[in-house]
Amino acid sequence: MLLNTKNFNQITISEISREAQVSKRTFYRAFHSKEAVLADYGLDSFNQYIATIKQIEQPDFF
Protein backbone atom coordinates (compact mmCIF):
# COMPACT_ATOMS: atom_id res chain seq x y z
CA MET A 1 0.00 0.00 0.00
CA LEU A 2 1.41 3.33 -1.04
CA LEU A 3 0.36 5.08 2.16
CA ASN A 4 2.72 2.79 4.08
CA THR A 5 5.70 4.24 2.26
CA LYS A 6 4.74 7.78 1.23
CA ASN A 7 2.85 10.81 2.43
CA PHE A 8 -0.56 11.14 0.73
CA ASN A 9 0.45 14.46 -0.83
CA GLN A 10 3.46 12.81 -2.48
CA ILE A 11 1.49 9.98 -4.12
CA THR A 12 0.66 10.48 -7.78
CA ILE A 13 -2.18 9.16 -9.91
CA SER A 14 0.44 7.30 -11.96
CA GLU A 15 1.63 5.47 -8.85
CA ILE A 16 -1.91 4.60 -7.81
CA SER A 17 -2.69 3.32 -11.31
CA ARG A 18 0.49 1.26 -11.43
CA GLU A 19 -0.18 -0.23 -7.98
CA ALA A 20 -3.77 -1.08 -9.00
CA GLN A 21 -2.54 -2.43 -12.35
CA VAL A 22 -4.89 -0.21 -14.35
CA SER A 23 -4.26 2.55 -16.85
CA LYS A 24 -4.63 6.19 -15.85
CA ARG A 25 -7.60 6.37 -18.21
CA THR A 26 -9.30 3.53 -16.33
CA PHE A 27 -8.50 5.25 -13.04
CA TYR A 28 -10.19 8.45 -14.21
CA ARG A 29 -13.28 6.52 -15.36
CA ALA A 30 -13.83 5.48 -11.74
CA PHE A 31 -12.41 8.44 -9.79
CA HIS A 32 -11.87 12.12 -10.48
CA SER A 33 -8.95 12.47 -8.05
CA LYS A 34 -6.80 10.61 -5.55
CA GLU A 35 -8.87 12.25 -2.81
CA ALA A 36 -11.93 10.50 -4.26
CA VAL A 37 -10.12 7.15 -3.91
CA LEU A 38 -9.41 7.88 -0.26
CA ALA A 39 -13.01 8.99 0.37
CA ASP A 40 -14.34 5.84 -1.29
CA TYR A 41 -12.02 3.67 0.78
CA GLY A 42 -13.10 5.45 3.96
CA LEU A 43 -16.78 5.06 3.12
CA ASP A 44 -16.30 1.36 2.36
CA SER A 45 -14.46 0.84 5.65
CA PHE A 46 -17.20 2.67 7.55
CA ASN A 47 -19.93 0.60 5.87
CA GLN A 48 -18.10 -2.62 6.78
CA TYR A 49 -17.85 -1.42 10.37
CA ILE A 50 -21.58 -0.66 10.51
CA ALA A 51 -22.42 -4.07 9.01
CA THR A 52 -20.30 -5.74 11.69
CA ILE A 53 -22.01 -3.75 14.44
CA LYS A 54 -25.44 -4.71 13.09
CA GLN A 55 -24.53 -8.39 13.45
CA ILE A 56 -24.06 -7.98 17.19
CA GLU A 57 -27.40 -8.38 19.00
CA GLN A 58 -26.81 -5.80 21.69
CA PRO A 59 -23.71 -3.80 20.88
CA ASP A 60 -22.07 -2.19 23.89
CA PHE A 61 -20.15 0.91 22.87
CA PHE A 62 -18.83 1.47 26.37
N, C-alpha and C positions, 0 to 999 in steps of 0.2 A: 504494500500500500504506500502510495507516494507520501501521504501525510506522516508516515513513520520516519521519513528521511529528509523531508523538506518542509519549509514554512508554506502555508497555503498561498501566500502572495507570490511565492517564487515558482509555483507549479504552473506549467503552461498547458494550453489545450492540446498541443502536440504530444506532450508527455502523457496526458490523460488518455488520449486516443491510442497511443502506442501501448500503454499498460492494459487497456481494454481490448486491444487487438481489433480496433475498428478505424476506419478512415476518419479524417476530420469532418468530411461531408456527412458521414453517418452520425458522428457526434452532434453536429449542428441540427440534424433532423430531429433529434430527441431533446436537446437542451440548447438554450440560447447563450449560456455562459457556464463557467465553472462554478459560479455561485449557485446556479440552478441545480447542478449535480449534488452539491452539498445539501441544499434544501430538500431535495428529493430523498437523499439518503437519511437525513434527519427525520423526515416525515415517515418514511418506511420503518425506521427504528422505533419511533414513537408508536406507530400502529401495531407493531409486533409486541411492544410492551403492554399496550392496552388489551390486546387479545389474550396475552398471558394472564393479566389481572382478571379478566372476565372468566377465566377458567377456574379461578379460585372461588369457592363458595362464599366465604365470608372474609374478604381480604382485610388484613389489619395493617394499616399504614403507620402505626405507631409501634 
